[in-house]
Amino acid sequence: MKKDLDQDKTTSFKEITTVKHGGHKIRTGRNIIDRSKIGKADTTFQGEKIPNQFTGHTFKNKIEKYRLDGHKLIYHLDRILEWQRGERIAPIQIDMGLTKFCNVGCIYCIGVTQGGMTKGEMIEPDALMRFIGDCGRLGVRSIAYIGDGEPTLNPGLYDSIILAKKLGMDIGMATNGILLDMNHAHEMLRDSTFIRINLSAADPDSFLRIHQSSKSNFSMLIEKIKSLVSLRNQNNYDCTIGIQMVLIPENFDQVVKLAKLGTEIGVDYLQIKQCSDTEYKEIGINPDDYKKVENDLKEAEKLSTENYLVKVKWNKINILGETDLYKGGFRKYDICYGTPFLGQISGNGDVYPCGPFFGKKRFYMGNINHESYYDIVKSDRYWEVQEDIIKNVDVHCDCAVGCRQDYINKFLWDVKNPPDHINFV
Ligand code: SF4
């Protein structure tokens, strides 16, 4: 075979002796290729391409469809430039709860630690509509109903989705799905960018154990997800439908099962994420435990197909190792610059820079039940809090591990701390 290669090369390329190069030999001691012959050779040899024939790609990288384990701030350079000029920017995205209560009791719920849950407490529907209008005026680009209580318990949910879309914003929702009103399924699927079902168990017994909801709700939920997928497909709506698993030792045995279930019910993706704990470790997560489930996570990822993605958030699961974000349990940035770009609002309407700071009065910025969000974002108070975070918060000690802003914080840290010689790109 080696002989064939050499023979082929002599017909394709002329090798130049080292004499022409002043006797300089390179480390292999082989002759140097005559580059004037490049492009004139046969394009293949033994099934492989010879380099520099310029006849097309040998390998195609799969384009990331959703980028679930990363960020997309790089596509908002205009807002970054405004921020660098010191302007009082509007958030690109807002994550918010719509309520402060829930119809299930997931055993990993961080909402319980962030100011607690109170039945009936929510953002009032009128205030919610006013808030959506304010976001449109400010130039907010997306709103995600993520976090705190269950959004389907807020009667204003469906109208707010329609209004947000009408005002040109993208809107998505994470829900346990049990109370999703299928009478509103068409508007939801038409106007939402994504609907993500929080499902961390793959059978009725585990559903009861992890979500503390009845076994019968499990089957009902699965049927509901299937109906959503089918309605979406029949009507060619663009809405992405996914499921999210929060990984805790109690559901390690569910990883592969859930990945298989995702294929069966036709969702677009299953995202498997770390369980974020508080700075006081109230949920009792030991990131070291994730090592025990690594093989299952890899097996689950292999179930990905052209139309179904199983995505493990390795960047955050491997917090004790080294990832893009962490090294040995420490973040790879020292200052949180992300909160003006990604705002967070509690399910009772309180505006704070981020979820882990809900209930810490020092960082309270206002409440959208009583005030205009537009005015809050323009206020001195809002920017004093942002400044307080930059100057006084030690992200390695004062902050919850795996917070939402981690990805963009790392990016903004790099923007703020350029290396020498940046013009040598
Ligand atoms: S780094 Fe700290 S201040 Fe910044 S968003 Fe995360 S928890 Fe909040």
Residues whose N, C-alpha, C, O or C-beta is under 5 A from the ligand:
A	BS01	SF4	C336 C354 P356 V395 C399 A400 C403 Q405
